[in-house]
Amino acid sequence: MSEPDAALLRQLQTRFEQHPQRHPGLAWVAVAERLQARPALLQTLQAMEASGGEPDLVVLNGALGVCDCAAESPSGRRSLCYDRAAREGRKQNPPAGSALEQAEALGATLLDESQYRALQQLGAFDRKTSSWLLTPPELRALGGALFGDRRYERVFTYHNGADAYYAARGFRAWVPL
């Protein structure tokens, strides 16, 4: 195993042990074996970590996966519109990228609304930022996209034009295990 992979696994183990409520009943040894068996997943996790995501193992709606658990939307993945069509359709001041394109490049997806609400049960996330959410095709076809945040100790889901982008809006990556 390479030294960067070993360092990443040590970081993940530390985070795993600090937040047992995110993955009740799981043992690190079993998780580490699953991670080591998937080199492409380790690359994804390296990229999530490098962009400020603080990935951790979580159980969301009964599914085990890795999700960005940074308190705020990952700092290295903000100022993005929702998807490629929105980015290419924006005539003035287009953003440098889109959430769906970056998630795909990472080897991940965005959290959907249900997963985002489940994540918020495990901690308080996006108190100062917001995160794009996987948007149902029928809503996206109308030009919109969903995002969520936590304000006033409540979790909110909103809509915006898919071509909108803000310095405080990014996305949380999700990789099922």
C-alpha positions as CSV (number, residue, x, y, z in Angstrom):
1,M,0.0,0.0,0.0
2,S,1.3,3.5,-0.9
3,E,2.1,5.9,1.9
4,P,-0.7,8.4,0.7
5,D,-3.2,5.5,1.0
6,A,-1.9,4.5,4.4
7,A,-2.1,8.1,5.6
8,L,-5.6,8.4,4.3
9,L,-6.7,5.2,6.0
10,R,-5.2,6.5,9.3
11,Q,-7.2,9.8,8.9
12,L,-10.4,7.8,8.0
13,Q,-9.9,5.6,11.1
14,T,-9.5,8.6,13.4
15,R,-12.7,10.2,12.0
16,F,-14.5,6.8,12.1
17,E,-13.6,6.4,15.8
18,Q,-14.5,10.0,16.7
19,H,-18.0,9.7,15.3
20,P,-19.5,6.3,16.0
21,Q,-23.1,7.6,15.7
22,R,-22.5,7.9,12.0
23,H,-22.1,4.1,11.6
24,P,-23.5,2.2,14.5
25,G,-22.3,-1.4,14.9
26,L,-19.6,-1.2,12.4
27,A,-16.0,-2.3,13.2
28,W,-13.1,-0.4,11.6
29,V,-11.2,-3.6,10.7
30,A,-14.1,-4.8,8.4
31,V,-14.4,-1.3,6.9
32,A,-10.7,-1.0,6.3
33,E,-10.7,-4.4,4.4
34,R,-13.5,-3.2,2.2
35,L,-11.7,0.1,1.4
36,Q,-8.4,-1.5,0.7
37,A,-10.0,-3.9,-1.7
38,R,-11.2,-1.0,-3.9
39,P,-8.2,1.1,-5.1
40,A,-10.5,3.4,-7.2
41,L,-12.5,4.1,-4.1
42,L,-9.3,5.2,-2.2
43,Q,-8.6,7.6,-5.1
44,T,-12.1,9.0,-4.7
45,L,-11.7,9.4,-1.0
46,Q,-8.3,11.1,-1.5
47,A,-10.0,13.6,-3.7
48,M,-12.9,14.1,-1.3
49,E,-10.4,14.7,1.5
50,A,-8.2,17.1,-0.5
51,S,-11.2,19.3,-1.4
52,G,-12.2,19.7,2.2
53,G,-14.9,17.1,2.4
54,E,-13.8,15.2,5.5
55,P,-15.3,11.9,4.3
56,D,-16.6,9.4,6.8
57,L,-18.5,6.1,6.7
58,V,-22.2,6.8,7.3
59,V,-25.4,4.8,7.2
60,L,-28.1,6.8,5.4
61,N,-31.6,5.4,5.0
62,G,-30.2,1.9,5.7
63,A,-27.4,2.1,3.1
64,L,-23.7,2.2,4.0
65,G,-21.5,4.6,2.2
66,V,-18.9,7.3,2.4
67,C,-20.1,10.9,2.6
68,D,-18.6,14.3,3.1
69,C,-19.0,15.1,6.8
70,A,-17.3,18.5,6.9
71,A,-19.3,21.0,9.0
72,E,-19.8,23.2,5.9
73,S,-20.0,22.3,2.2
74,P,-16.5,21.3,1.1
75,S,-14.5,24.4,0.5
76,G,-12.8,23.0,-2.6
77,R,-16.1,22.3,-4.3
78,R,-18.1,25.6,-4.2
79,S,-19.1,28.3,-6.6
80,L,-20.6,25.6,-8.9
81,C,-23.8,25.5,-10.8
82,Y,-25.8,22.3,-10.8
83,D,-24.9,20.5,-14.1
84,R,-23.1,20.8,-17.4
85,A,-26.2,22.0,-19.3
86,A,-26.7,24.8,-16.8
87,R,-23.0,25.7,-17.0
88,E,-22.9,25.7,-20.8
89,G,-26.3,27.6,-21.0
90,R,-25.1,30.5,-18.8
91,K,-24.1,33.3,-21.1
92,Q,-22.7,35.8,-18.7
93,N,-20.1,34.9,-16.0
94,P,-20.3,31.1,-16.3
95,P,-18.9,29.2,-13.3
96,A,-15.8,27.2,-13.5
97,G,-17.7,23.9,-13.1
98,S,-20.8,22.2,-12.0
99,A,-21.6,20.0,-9.1
100,L,-22.7,16.9,-11.2
101,E,-19.6,17.1,-13.4
102,Q,-17.3,17.3,-10.4
103,A,-19.1,14.5,-8.5
104,E,-18.7,12.3,-11.6
105,A,-15.0,13.2,-11.9
106,L,-14.6,12.2,-8.2
107,G,-16.4,8.8,-8.8
108,A,-19.3,9.9,-6.6
109,T,-22.8,11.3,-6.8
110,L,-24.6,14.1,-4.9
111,L,-26.8,13.3,-1.9
112,D,-30.4,13.3,-2.7
113,E,-32.9,15.1,-0.5
114,S,-33.7,12.0,1.6
115,Q,-30.0,11.2,2.2
116,Y,-29.3,14.9,3.0
117,R,-32.0,14.9,5.7
118,A,-30.7,11.6,7.1
119,L,-27.2,13.0,7.2
120,Q,-28.5,16.0,9.2
121,Q,-29.8,13.5,11.8
122,L,-26.1,12.5,12.4
123,G,-24.9,16.1,13.0
124,A,-25.4,19.7,12.2
125,F,-24.2,20.4,8.7
126,D,-24.3,23.5,6.4
127,R,-25.1,26.1,9.0
128,K,-23.3,28.8,7.0
129,T,-23.2,27.1,3.5
130,S,-25.6,25.1,1.3
131,S,-25.2,22.0,-0.8
132,W,-26.6,21.1,-4.2
133,L,-28.8,18.0,-4.0
134,L,-29.5,15.4,-6.6
135,T,-32.5,16.8,-8.3
136,P,-35.4,14.7,-9.8
137,P,-35.4,14.8,-13.6
138,E,-38.8,16.3,-13.8
139,L,-37.7,19.3,-11.8
140,R,-34.5,19.6,-13.7
141,A,-36.4,19.5,-17.0
142,L,-38.1,22.7,-15.9
143,G,-34.8,24.5,-15.3
144,G,-34.6,24.1,-11.5
145,A,-32.4,22.2,-9.1
146,L,-32.5,21.5,-5.4
147,F,-30.2,22.5,-2.6
148,G,-30.3,22.2,1.2
149,D,-28.9,23.8,4.3
150,R,-29.5,24.0,8.1
151,R,-30.8,27.2,9.6
152,Y,-32.5,27.9,12.9
153,E,-31.9,24.3,13.9
154,R,-34.1,23.1,11.0
155,V,-33.1,21.4,7.7
156,F,-34.4,23.2,4.6
157,T,-34.6,22.2,1.0
158,Y,-35.0,24.9,-1.6
159,H,-35.0,25.3,-5.3
160,N,-32.9,27.6,-7.5
161,G,-32.2,27.9,-11.2
162,A,-29.7,25.2,-12.1
163,D,-27.4,27.8,-13.5
164,A,-27.1,29.7,-10.2
165,Y,-23.9,29.5,-8.3
166,Y,-22.7,31.1,-5.0
167,A,-19.5,31.2,-3.1
168,A,-21.2,29.4,-0.2
169,R,-22.8,26.6,-2.2
170,G,-21.1,23.4,-3.0
171,F,-22.0,19.7,-2.8
172,R,-21.5,16.7,-0.6
173,A,-20.3,13.6,-2.4
174,W,-21.8,10.2,-1.7
175,V,-20.2,6.8,-2.6
176,P,-22.2,3.7,-1.7
177,L,-20.2,0.8,-0.2
